[in-house]
């Protein structure tokens, strides 16, 4: 199993969710508010003067647990949907997922992802 963690622009979340909901095999996702910075570190805030910089930018974190064989395709799909071509589009990480448990039923492993 794999855990996909994607950090994307706020306005791209609806587009990503709408697209993946059409896929009957998509397992679902969690969306979290997050803040951070990349290489650019900071950008002028829309209401700030040119000299004032924000330390963090608002983004969304998408979390998806998937079977090994679908991880690459799902990560690529999120990448395509979240892409604007501008710095700050975000990142997609694919991590090994050691275990999963569906709390309601006690199912474990990939059965908990379905």
C-alpha positions as CSV (number, residue, x, y, z in Angstrom):
1,X,0.0,0.0,0.0
2,X,1.0,3.6,-0.6
3,X,0.1,6.9,0.9
4,X,-0.1,9.8,-1.5
5,X,0.4,13.3,0.0
6,X,-0.2,16.1,-2.4
7,X,0.2,19.8,-1.5
8,X,-1.8,21.9,-4.0
9,X,-3.2,25.4,-4.6
10,X,-6.5,26.0,-2.8
11,X,-8.4,26.7,-6.0
12,X,-7.3,23.5,-7.6
13,X,-8.9,21.2,-5.0
14,X,-12.4,21.3,-6.5
15,X,-11.1,20.4,-9.9
16,X,-9.1,17.5,-8.5
17,X,-12.1,16.2,-6.4
18,X,-14.6,16.5,-9.3
19,X,-12.3,14.6,-11.6
20,X,-11.4,11.7,-9.3
21,X,-15.0,11.3,-8.1
22,X,-15.8,10.2,-11.7
23,X,-13.5,7.2,-11.2
24,X,-15.4,4.4,-9.5
25,X,-12.1,2.8,-8.3
26,X,-10.9,5.9,-6.6
27,X,-10.7,5.1,-2.9
28,X,-11.5,8.6,-1.5
29,X,-9.3,11.3,0.1
30,X,-8.9,13.6,3.0
31,X,-8.3,17.3,2.4
32,X,-6.5,19.4,5.1
33,X,-5.7,23.1,5.3
34,X,-2.0,23.7,5.4
35,X,0.6,26.5,5.1
36,X,4.1,26.4,4.0
37,X,6.8,27.7,1.7
38,X,9.1,26.4,-1.0
39,X,12.2,27.6,-2.7
40,X,10.7,31.0,-3.3
41,X,10.2,31.2,0.5
42,X,7.7,34.1,0.3
43,X,5.6,36.1,-2.0
44,X,4.1,39.6,-1.7
45,X,0.7,39.4,0.0
46,X,-2.1,40.9,-2.2
47,X,-2.8,43.6,0.5
48,X,0.8,44.2,1.5
49,X,3.3,46.8,0.2
50,X,6.1,45.5,-2.0
51,X,8.5,45.4,1.0
52,X,6.2,43.3,3.2
53,X,6.4,39.6,2.6
54,X,4.4,36.7,3.9
55,X,6.3,33.8,5.5
56,X,3.8,31.1,4.5
57,X,1.3,30.5,1.8
58,X,-2.1,28.8,2.2
59,X,-2.4,25.4,0.4
60,X,-4.4,22.2,0.7
61,X,-3.0,18.8,1.6
62,X,-4.7,15.9,-0.2
63,X,-4.2,12.5,1.5
64,X,-5.0,9.3,-0.4
65,X,-4.3,5.7,0.7
66,X,-4.1,3.3,-2.3
67,X,-3.0,-0.1,-3.3
68,X,0.6,-0.3,-4.7
69,X,-0.5,-0.9,-8.3
70,X,-2.6,2.3,-8.6
71,X,-0.3,4.7,-6.7
72,X,1.6,6.0,-9.8
73,X,-1.5,6.6,-11.9
74,X,-3.4,8.4,-9.2
75,X,-0.3,10.6,-8.3
76,X,0.1,11.5,-12.0
77,X,-3.6,12.3,-12.3
78,X,-3.4,14.7,-9.3
79,X,-0.3,16.2,-10.7
80,X,-2.0,16.9,-14.1
81,X,-5.1,18.3,-12.5
82,X,-3.2,20.6,-10.0
83,X,-0.7,21.9,-12.6
84,X,-0.8,25.6,-13.6
85,X,2.8,25.9,-14.8
86,X,3.6,28.6,-12.2
87,X,6.0,28.3,-9.3
88,X,4.1,27.2,-6.2
89,X,2.0,24.6,-7.8
90,X,2.9,22.2,-5.0
91,X,4.3,18.7,-4.7
92,X,3.1,15.1,-4.8
93,X,4.8,12.5,-2.5
94,X,4.3,8.8,-2.6
95,X,5.1,7.1,0.7
96,X,5.0,3.4,1.8
97,X,2.0,2.7,3.9
98,X,2.7,0.0,6.5
99,X,-0.8,-0.7,7.7
100,X,-4.4,0.4,7.4
101,X,-7.5,-0.4,9.6
102,X,-11.1,0.5,8.9
103,X,-12.3,1.4,12.3
104,X,-16.0,0.6,11.8
105,X,-15.4,-3.0,10.6
106,X,-11.9,-3.9,11.7
107,X,-10.8,-4.7,8.1
108,X,-7.1,-4.5,7.7
109,X,-4.6,-3.9,4.9
110,X,-5.9,-3.2,1.4
111,X,-9.4,-4.4,2.4
112,X,-9.6,-1.3,4.6
113,X,-8.9,0.9,1.6
114,X,-11.9,-0.3,-0.4
